[in-house]
Amino acid sequence: MRTRNIKIWISDSVLDSMRALADSSFPQETGGLLMGYFDDQSKDVVVTDIIGPGPKGSHKRMSFVPDYEFQEKEIARIYEETNRTSTYLGDWHTHPKGHASLSGQDLNTLCNIAFYPKARVPSPIMVLLAGNKAQWQVRFWQLQTTRRFFWKKTTLVNLNSHTF
């Protein structure tokens, strides 16, 4: 079965916000959530907002744990402020002084999102910023899931990004 060729659209201001949070936490990891929508006609992904790690987030050299309570409140706030059009799409995080490739933990996170019914995102997005302060390489992925009878097949797809 062929995977869909999807583009991700993200504003320069959202990318700037991710880079600023990455710079402020360097050399420790940080991250957060992606908010936006799937375009009904093109099936492309549009990222309209990010949510950061929150004030109680824990940052370490090779991991971070977000402030889940803060993030849940922010998801609800953005969802309501956008008349229920901007929803949770997936996660973003950094690999300071690291490579722009997903780790095993990152893949597990994508699978957990995809198969967690309350997330309502069967094909979640992951954005990764890797490298050094003020010189972040940004990459985008989507875990695409397809069903065949009782089985689910997952495919990790590198997305082409476009800014607006």
Protein Blocks (a to p, Z undefined) as FASTA:
>chain_A
ZZddddddddfklmmmmmmmmmmmpccdcdddddddddfklopacdfbdcdebjkbccdf
kbccddfklmmmmmmmmmmmnnomaccfbdcdddehiacdddfklmmmmmmmmmmmklop
abccddddedjehiaccdddddddddehjbccddddddddddZZ
